[in-house]
Amino acid sequence: SLLFLCARRIVAHHPLPILPALPAHLYPVLFQAAFLDGRPLVLRDLVAAWPFPVLNFQRLVGRRELLRDHPCKLCVQAVILAVVAQLRRELEEPGHHSSGCRLRVLDVTGVPDDPAGRAPDGMSVWSGTVALAKACVEVSKHQREFQRRGSKRHKGRSGAATAAAAPQPPGVDVHADLFVNGTSYGILREALQTGAAGPLRLKCREFQAEKLSLAGIVSLLESLDPSCVRRVDLRFRNLGLTGLSVILPHLSRFPELRSLKLQYSNVDVRRPTPESAIGIRCLAGQLGMLPSLRELNLGSSRLSGNLRQILCDLQAPLESLELAFCSLVPADLAFLSQSFHAPALKRLDLSGHDFSQGLLEPLRLLLEETSASLLHLDLMECRMADSHLDALLPTLRRCSRLRFLGLYGNSLSTAALKDLLQKTLELVDLHLVVYPFPVDCYKPEPPRRVPGSRRIYEEPMDGERLAAATAEISQLLANSGRTDLVWTYNPYGHGALDYFSL
């Protein structure tokens, strides 16, 4: 817009000469321009005089795609430092608001993660968590030092009472998604425990912990403000049924918890024992204590024949269920297709199961039951050949709301993929299909063994055949007029649908 173009010209200069007299309604567009153009000093000045009680990154900057494609680390840090500076001023001069800043809620949720440093100035959720935690600790320490100085200045009992009764600034609540591991555990724990009543308070929306001890996980969960947490993600931690029985009771204090991810928890109940039966009943009961739960990820747990027992106490139907590499058996899928979860499912991940055998018909029946609601279906690495896809295709075509279909890692031919493309064009909401390398694009050479090792190389790909197959698929897409539909054999980097965006 013309307004945005003007804002970009203005933020190119620092300091902003017109800031003191700037109308409040122009702050958001100036913030957007400064953030997208990487102007941290301008952002600092804007936040110092922010005329609204709330500053929400996503609402100001716009779509996640814009955030993902622009440098943000220095900009996010500039905003945090500006809030810290403002709170320090309020502590030093209570009741004096010369800057006009009215900020009381800083919302940095939804800033996209850049864990691999793809962008030169990208910010990971981990580094953002550390920056916020350090800011909370710093402001809390400054508050304690200021109170101590005040007590020394006012000697005697009446002076101490005067210092204690001095008006405290209302402070700022920071809504954030937090990621913690062993390296950042200490600073986050200090921020949550000492900063809870301080001027800068962390309010966690999504909590992700990786490779933490049981005691560490429990300590942080107990320190979180229970009113804001909507997701807990505990990954790469061999919790087992015993560890889960320790952690899950602490989740019942989160009334808004809708998503629970427990992938790689090393739960293995394929061989039932009296102990595992007790553990499963305990797990089911604790899941049943989460009334708002709508998404559950048990990926890489070996649940063979136990899905009914695990989900039996849930109070409401799940809308997202991820069971990748869970060693499911036909009875598990049969239960799921007959349960009250099936008609409500929007997201279903059954990757890593062998649908070339007895699971195919139970899968077809399950898809029949989910067809009216299903938006996201993952069937990657499921040993499906052309005949299996052909058997599923009539049911897939009835999934009228489907947006994503994942078939990567299956043994499908170019002809089968072209047939799938043509027969699913009628699915108007389908926007992304991740397909496998066609089996007819591999060279007919036998797999090669690495000398002195048990490793076997995959069959080498024939680049010319793959290019030809890709061209055929692209031509079919072009002829269909479906410019919104993406077919790709790259399973990464597509921003897969998150439950909260369904």
N, C-alpha and C positions, 0 to 999 in steps of 0.2 A: 504494500500500500504506500501511498505518498507519505502518510504519517510515519511509517516505519523507515522509509528512506531518509526522511528528515532526522529521525532519531539516530540513525547510523552516522549521519554527518556530525551531529552534536556530540555523540560519545567518542568521536575520534579525537576530541580535544579534552585535555585534563589540565587543571581542574575545570569543572563545569561552571562557567561564569553566571549562569542564570538560575542555579539550583535554589538559592534562598527564596526566590519569587516564583518558583515553578508550581503550576496548578497540580493538585494531587492526582488527577486522572491521567497525567502524562508519565507518572513514575513507572507504571507497568511496561509501557512500550520502550522507555529508555532502558529499563532493566533487561528486557528481552534483547535489545540491540547490543547492549554492553556484554551480555553473556555470550551471545552467538558470535560476536566479533572478538572475544577474548580481551576485555578491558577491565582487569581486576581493580585498578585504582578508581575507576568510575563507579564500579559496583560498590566498593567500600563507601564512597561518598553517598550513594543513593540509599544504602541500608542505614547509614548514620542518621538520615533524615526521613526514614520511611514513614509515610503518613497513615498507614493502615495497620490494624492489629495483627494481620496475617500476611506472611510472605511464603507462597507456595511455588516451589521451583517448576513443577510440571505445568501448573496452570499458567505461569508466566511465560515459560520458554516454549511450551507447546508440545508437539508430539515427541515420543521417545526417539524417533528417527532423527529429529533435529539434534536432540541431546547427544545421541550416539555419534553423530558425524562432526561434532565440534569439540574443540579442547575445553575441558571443564575443571581440571584439577586446581589451577591457580584461581579460577573464578569462584569455585566452591570454598576454597580456603579464604579468599578475600571476604566472602560473606560471613563466614564463621568468625574471622578476626574482627570484623566490624561489629558483630553482635557482642563479642567479648569486650571490646573497647567501650561500647555503649553501656553495658552493665557495670563496668568499672566506674564510669562517670556517675552513674546513678547511685552506686554505693558511696562514692566520695562526696557527692552533692545531692543527698536525698531531697526530693521535691523540686529540684531545679532541672527543668527540661528545655534548655536553651536550643537544643538541636531540633526539637519538635518530633523526635522519633516516638512512634506509638506502637512499635512492634512488640507483640506478646507471644506469637506462635511462629516459629520457623519450621517449615515443612520441606524436608529434603528427601522425602520418600520418592521412589521411582526413578532416581538418577541411575542410568544404566551402568551395569558392572563392566569394567574393562580389566579383568584379572591378568590378561597376558600382555598388557601394555600395547595394544594394537595402535591406539592413538598416542602420539608423542607426549601429549599432556593429559592423557586419559586418567580417570580416577577409579580405582577399584572400590567395591563396597568395604573391603577390609581397610584400605587406607582412609576412607571416609569415616569409618567407625573409630579408628585411632585418633583422627583429627578432632572429632566431636568429643570423644572421651577426654582427651587432653584439655580441650577448652573448658569442659565442665569442671574438671579438677582444678584448673587454674583459677577460674572465677570463685570456686568454693574457698580455695586457699586465700584469695584476695579478700573475700568477705571475712574470714576468720582473723586475718591480720588487721583489717580495718576495725573490727570489733575490739581486738586487743588494744590497739592504739587509743580507741575511744575510752576504754576502761582506765588506761593509764592517765589520760588527760583529766578525767573526772575522778579524783581521789576520794576515797571514803565510800561508805555504803550508799549514800544518796547519789553520788556520781556514778557508781556502777549501775544503779537502778536506772538512772537517766540514760546511760549508754545502751542498756538492754532494751529500754522502751523506745529507743529511736526508731522512727518509721523505716521499715525495710522495703526496698523496691519490689514490685510484683514479680519481676524476673521474666524469663522467656522459656517456654516449653519448646523443645526441639523434637519433632516427629521424624523418625529415621528408621531405615532398615539396617540392622546390625549384623555383621559377620565377625565371628571370633574364632581364633585358634589358640594354641598354646602360647604363641608369641604376644598376642594382644590381650590375653586373658586378664593379666594383672591390672592394666590401666582401665579396662572396661569395668571390671569389678569395683575398682575404687570410684569410678565416675558414677556408677549406679548406686553404690551404697552411701558415699559421702555427699553426692550431689543431689540426692533425691529431694532434700529440703532446701537446696541452695538456689541461687539466682538463675542458673542455667540447668534445666532438667531434661534428661533424655526420656522420651516416650517411644518405646520400640513398637513398630508395626509388624515387621517380619524379622524373626530371630533365627540366624543360621550359625550352627556350631560345628566345627570339624576337628576330629581327633582330640577331643577334650576328655579328661577323666570324668568318671561319674560324679565325684564330689564337685568338680568344677562346673559341670552342667547344672547340677542341682542348685549350687550357690547363685549362679547367674539367673536361673529361672525364678528363684525366690526373690531376686532383687528387681525384677522387671515390674513396671507399672501394669497391673492386670487388666486395666480398662482398654488398652490399645492393641494388644497382641492379636493378630489375625492368622499368623503362620509361625510354626516352629519346624525347623529343618535341621535334623541331626544326622549327619552323614559321615561315612568312613570311620565308624566307631563300632567295634565288635561288641555290641551291647548284649546280644542274645536275649533270651526270655528273662533271665535273671536281671540284667541291666535295665531292660524296659520296665520291669516291675518296680524298680527303684525310681525311675524318672517319671513315668506316666502319671502317678498320683499328683505330682506338682503341676500338671497341666490343667487340672480341674479348676484352678483359680482364675483361668482366663475365659471369661464368659463369651468373648467374641472369637475364640479360636475356631477357624473354619478349615484350615489346612494343616495337615501333619505329615511330614516327610521323614521316613525312617529307612531310607535305602542303605544297603550295605550294613545292616545291623547284625548279620551273622545269626539269624534265626533259622534253625534247621530242625524241622519236626517230621521229616520223612519216615523215621523209624520211631513209632510211638513208644513212650515209656510212661510210667506213673508220674514221673517228675514233669515230663513235657505236657502231659494232660493237665496237670495242675497249673503249669505256666500258661497254657493256652486259655484256660478258664479265667485266670487272673488278667491276662491281656485283654480278653473280650470284655470283662467287667470294667476295666479302666477306660477302654475306648467308649464304652457305654456311658461313662461319666462326662463325656464331652458333647453337650446337647447341640452345639452349633457346627459340629464337624461335618464338612461336605466334601473334602478332598483327603484322600489317604494314599500314600506311596509306601509300599512294602517291597520295593524293588530288590531283587537278588536274595530275598528270603526264600527258603525252601519249604513251601507250605503244603506239599502234596497231600490232598484229601482233607485238609483242615480249614479251608476257607469258610465254610459254613460256621464252624465253631468260633472262628476269630471275629466274624462280622455279626454274630447273632444278637448282640446286645445293643447295637447302634439304635439311637432313638429316631433318626431321620435318614432318608435315603441319601447315599453318596451321589455326588454329581461328577466327581473325578476319581478314577481308580487306576493306579499304576501298579501293575504286577509283573513287570519285566523280569525274565529269568527267575521265575518263582517255582519252577518244577510242578506246575499245575497238572492235574489229571482230569479226565472227563467229568468226574463227579463234581469237581470245583466249578467248572463252567456250567454244568447243568444246574447246580444250586444258584449260581449268579443269574442265569437266564430266568429262573422262577422266582427270584427274590424281588423285594420292592425297590431295590437299587436299579434294576435294569431299565425301567421306563424313564428314570431320572438322569441316567448317565449322559454327560456331555463330552467327557474325555475318557478314553479307554486305551491303556497301553498293555499289550500282551506280547511284547517283543520277547524273542529268545525262547519261544516254545515250538515244539515240533508239530506243525499242523499237517505234515504229510501222512500222519497215522490217525489214531483214533480221536484226535482233538478237533478234526475239521468239522464234523457234523455238530458237535456241541457249540463250536464257534459260530456256525451258521445260525443255529437257533438263538444264540445270545444276540447276534446282530439283528435278528428279526425283532427281538424285544426292545432293543435300543434304537431302532431305526428312526423313530419320530423325534428323538432328542439328541442323537450323537452328532458332535461337531468335530471331534478330533479322534482319529483312529491310528494307532501305531502297531504295525505288524512287521517290524524289522527283524531280520535274521530268524525267520520262522520255517525255513526249509520248504517253502512253498514252490512248486513247479507250476507249469502252465495249467495242468489239469486241475490243481487245487484252486488256483485263481478263477478258472472258468466256473467251478462249482460255487464259488462265493459271489461271483459277479452279479447274479440277479438280486441277491440280498443287499449287496453294496449299493446298487442302483436305487434301492428303496430308502437308503439313508439320505433323505432329501435335503437335510440341513448341513451335510458334511462340508467342512472347510479344509481339513488337512487329512491326507492319507500317506502313511509311511510304509513303504515296502522295500526299503533298502536291505541288501544282503540276502535276498531270495533268488532262487534259480529260475528266472523268467526270461523268455526269449523276446527278441524285438517284435515279433508278430503278436505275441500275447500283450505286450505293453501298448502297441498301437491299437489293438482291439479294446483294451481297457480305456485308453484315452477317448476313443470315438464313442464308447458306450456310456461314459461318465460325463460327457459334455452337457448332458441335460441337468446335471447337478449344479445349479446356478451359483450356489454359495461356495463351491469348491474352488480354492485359490492356490493351493500348494500340494503337489504330489512329489514325494521323494522316491524315485524308482531305483532299482539296482542296475549295475552294469549288466547288460544283456548277456546271457550265457553264450550266444553265438558270436560274441565279440572277443572271446578268449582264443588264443592260439591253440592249436590242437597238440601242443607239446605236453609230455607228462610233467607233473610237478617236480621241481628240483630240490634235492636235499642238500642242506648246508653241510659241507665236509666236517666231520667230527662232532656233529650236533644232531639232535632229534628234530630240530626245526625243519619245516618244509615251506619253501616259497609258494605263494599262490601262483596259480597258472598265469603266465604273462598275458597282458592285455594286448590285443591287436589294435593299435591306434587308428588305423584307417577304417577298420570295421566299426569301431566305437564312434568315430566322427560321422560315418555314414548313417549309423542308427540314430545318432543325436540329430542329424540334419533331417531325417525322415520325421522324427517326432516334432521337431520345430516347424516343419512344413505343415504337418497336420494341424498344429496349434494355430499357425498363421491362417490357414484356410478356414478354420472354424470361426474366426472372428473373436475368439475369447482372449482378448489382450490382457485380461485380468488374471488369467490362469498361468501358473508357473509350474513347469515340470523340470526337475533337476536330479542328477545323480550325486550331488554333493549334500551329505546329510547334516552339514554344519553351517552355522552362521545365518540361520533364517529367522531367528527370534521366534521360536516355537510358541504356540499359544499358551499363555499362562492361565491358570484356572480363573484368576480374578479379572481376566480380560475376555472370558468367554461370554 
